[in-house]
């Protein structure tokens, strides 16, 4: 069985900084950035490419062919070492050339654009330990907190651990809990609610709740 998701697993939820790719040593070919380096005593060459998403392959220099055995589920020591080297390189590229994407969903991006258009407010990232958590302020007070969390931490009836975008907003008046609206995640449940930004609610409904939150503070 072939594992083809190494790159996806490592880079899901990250945004590339193309200038940093060049600083790292990537070369640009039209719209594609490419980096090559030899590993394991020059027996193999890793070729990493970036064209919006990261892809990579390993070339066996003794034969000049692509080597894919390291992607198999069942690995011997030799292939495990190759995979370890490959992942270590990709993690270094991610650390030095990418940043965590604060928006997992398209709806989260649209709502962020709405908040800037409506209030002229941008996200503030306050916690290095929690890079996906950020706040919107009205003066010194928050009227929104956006974050990425596992779905099962929000919906206790779900076992799905996929990451989802949420926004916490303050209540102006009571709301009905329904699909898309939850008790506040890690905030006072008397005054705040959590909205999942996965299109469970229409943008207009989310925007109205945000406008109410802005009024509430």
C-alpha positions in Angstrom: 0.0 0.0 0.0 1.4 3.4 -1.0 1.2 6.4 1.3 0.9 9.4 -1.0 0.0 11.9 1.7 3.3 12.8 3.4 3.4 16.2 1.9 -0.3 16.9 2.5 -0.1 15.8 6.1 2.9 18.1 6.7 1.8 21.2 4.9 -2.0 21.2 5.3 -3.0 24.5 6.9 0.2 26.3 6.0 0.9 29.2 3.7 4.1 29.7 1.7 6.3 32.7 1.7 7.9 32.7 -1.8 10.6 35.1 -0.8 11.7 32.8 1.9 11.8 29.9 -0.5 14.4 31.8 -2.6 16.4 32.6 0.6 16.3 28.9 1.5 17.8 27.9 -1.8 14.8 27.2 -4.1 15.1 28.2 -7.7 12.3 29.6 -9.7 11.3 28.2 -13.0 8.4 30.2 -14.4 5.7 29.6 -11.7 7.4 26.6 -10.0 9.9 26.8 -7.2 12.3 23.9 -6.9 14.9 22.7 -4.4 17.3 19.8 -4.7 19.7 18.3 -2.2 21.5 14.9 -1.9 21.0 12.7 1.1 22.4 9.5 2.6 26.0 9.8 1.4 24.9 11.2 -2.0 23.1 8.0 -2.9 19.7 9.8 -3.2 18.6 13.2 -4.3 15.5 14.9 -2.9 13.6 17.2 -5.3 11.1 19.5 -3.6 8.7 21.6 -5.8 6.3 24.3 -4.8 3.5 25.5 -7.1 0.9 26.7 -4.6 1.3 23.3 -2.9 4.4 21.3 -1.9 5.3 18.1 -3.8 8.5 16.0 -3.6 10.3 13.0 -4.9 13.4 11.1 -4.3 15.8 10.0 -7.1 18.0 6.9 -6.7 21.3 8.3 -8.1 22.7 4.8 -8.8 19.9 4.1 -11.3 18.6 7.6 -12.2 15.0 6.6 -11.3 12.4 7.8 -8.8 12.5 5.9 -5.6 9.1 5.4 -4.0 9.6 2.5 -1.5 9.9 4.9 1.4 6.2 5.8 0.9 5.0 2.3 1.7 3.1 1.5 4.9 5.4 -1.3 5.9 9.0 -0.2 6.0 12.3 -1.9 6.7 15.1 0.0 8.5 16.6 1.2 5.2 13.4 2.8 3.9 12.5 4.1 7.3 15.8 6.0 7.4 15.1 7.5 3.9 11.6 8.5 5.0 13.0 10.1 8.2 15.5 12.1 6.2 12.8 13.2 3.7 10.4 14.3 6.4 13.1 16.1 8.3 13.9 18.1 5.2 10.3 19.0 4.6 9.8 20.0 8.2 12.8 22.3 7.9 11.3 23.9 4.7 8.0 24.3 6.5 9.5 25.9 9.5 11.6 28.4 7.5 9.5 29.1 4.5 5.8 28.7 5.6 3.5 30.0 8.2 0.4 28.6 9.7 -2.8 29.6 7.8 -5.2 31.2 10.2 -8.1 30.4 7.9 -8.9 26.8 7.2 -12.2 27.4 5.5 -13.3 29.8 2.7 -16.1 31.0 4.9 -13.6 32.1 7.5 -11.7 34.1 4.9 -15.0 35.7 3.7 -16.0 36.6 7.3 -12.6 38.1 7.9 -13.0 40.3 4.8 -16.4 41.3 6.0 -15.1 42.4 9.4 -12.4 44.5 7.8 -14.9 46.2 5.4 -17.4 46.8 8.1 -15.2 47.9 11.0 -11.7 48.4 9.6 -10.4 45.9 12.1 -7.7 43.3 11.4 -6.8 40.1 13.3 -4.4 40.4 16.2 -2.3 37.3 17.0 -1.6 37.5 20.7 -0.3 34.0 21.6 2.9 32.4 20.2 1.9 29.2 21.8 -1.5 29.2 19.9 -0.6 30.6 16.4 -4.1 29.9 15.0 -5.9 31.9 17.7 -6.5 35.6 17.0 -8.9 38.4 18.2 -10.8 41.2 16.7 -11.0 44.3 19.0 -13.3 47.3 19.4 -11.1 49.7 21.3 -9.5 47.5 24.0 -12.3 44.9 24.1 -12.7 41.8 22.0 -15.8 41.3 19.9 -14.5 38.2 18.2 -12.0 35.4 18.6 -11.1 33.2 15.7 -9.3 29.9 15.9 -8.7 26.5 14.4 -9.7 23.5 16.5 -10.5 19.8 16.1 -14.2 19.3 15.4 -14.6 16.8 18.2 -13.5 19.5 20.8 -16.4 21.6 19.6 -19.1 19.0 18.9 -19.0 16.4 21.7 -21.2 14.1 19.7 -18.5 13.8 17.0 -15.3 11.7 17.0 -14.0 13.6 13.9 -10.6 15.2 14.7 -10.4 17.3 11.5 -9.5 20.9 12.0 -12.3 23.5 11.6 -12.4 27.3 11.8 -14.5 28.9 14.5 -15.3 32.3 15.7 -16.5 33.2 19.2 -18.8 36.2 19.4 -20.5 38.0 22.2 -24.2 37.8 22.8 -26.4 40.8 22.4 -29.5 38.7 23.1 -30.2 35.0 23.4 -29.8 32.9 20.4 -31.1 29.5 19.4 -28.5 26.7 19.4 -28.7 24.9 16.1 -26.4 23.5 13.4 -23.5 25.9 13.2 -24.0 27.5 16.6 -22.5 26.0 19.8 -21.9 26.9 23.4 -18.8 29.1 23.7 -15.5 27.2 23.3 -13.1 28.2 26.1 -15.0 31.4 26.9 -17.9 32.3 29.3 -20.9 30.4 28.0 -23.3 33.0 29.5 -22.1 35.8 27.3 -20.4 34.2 24.3 -21.2 31.6 21.6 -19.1 29.7 19.1 -19.9 29.7 15.4 -18.3 27.0 13.2 -17.3 28.6 9.9 -18.0 25.6 7.6 -21.0 27.1 5.8 -23.4 25.5 8.3 -24.7 29.0 8.6 -25.0 31.5 5.7 -22.6 34.4 5.7 -25.5 36.8 6.3 -26.4 35.0 9.5 -22.8 35.0 10.8 -22.4 38.6 9.9 -25.5 39.6 11.8 -24.2 37.8 14.9 -20.9 39.6 14.5 -22.7 43.0 14.2 -24.5 42.1 17.4 -21.3 41.2 19.1 -19.7 44.5 18.1 -22.7 46.3 19.6 -22.5 44.2 22.7 -19.0 45.5 23.6 
